């Protein structure tokens, strides 16, 4: 997505993309970080922040999951925090019945200053504390352990090892500067290190708030190969993932079983 500073237009765009994914046979769909709002100012997210379990954004996501009969992982949603002047930056996972089955509050908060660009998420976001994964029984009879992560988390491999997941999800809004240098190599490294699939859904393009995000949404297989990707712009990236392939790779190279530390 290339989300704007208007909630309604972002939800409309997400609705179109979710339908497109469902029509393409998707069983799981992942939206990018800040899919519902890329505000003109950092504190714009406060005006759409919701309590966990209620609010128009969560209602939209629940309805979309049940309407299309698929798993929807969104992306992030700003949820009310006990800290004054802050929100949680939260990924929520919905099953095909429209029930929220997992919540992950972003643990690692991005800070970057190269003299031209300056970001500090800790000014407006309360950090989470708990690595989160959920079980996804797929239509072919396999149960996947799905690990959740958000953007800057990608730089902390210990989080992904702790998740012990078959499929690692990364909802992101990487800056163009950092994404051009590090995005692809980090995603492929996380897949290789954990012998797991990685599905990364990213903001990609020029936003109304003058921010430029890197994009390159992609699916990476357990061998580190890119199965599908899209550079920038609004669209749907579709790929098949298979438990037998995952099992084969892990049997061929049992690095996870050899871990000592």
Secondary structure, 3 states (H helix, E strand, C coil): CCCCCCHHHHHHHHHHHHHHHHHCCCCEEECCCCCCCCCCCHHHHHHHCECCCCCHHHHHHHHHHHHHCCEEEEEEEEEECCCCCCEEEEEEEECCCCCEEEEEECCCCCEEECCCCEEEHHHCECCCCCCCEEEEECCCCCEEEEEEEEHHHHHCHHHHHHHCCCEEEEEECCEHHHHHHHHHHHHHHHHHHHCCEEEEEECEEECCCCCEEECCEEEECCCCCEEEEECCCCCCCCCCCCHHHHHHHHHHCCHHHHCCC
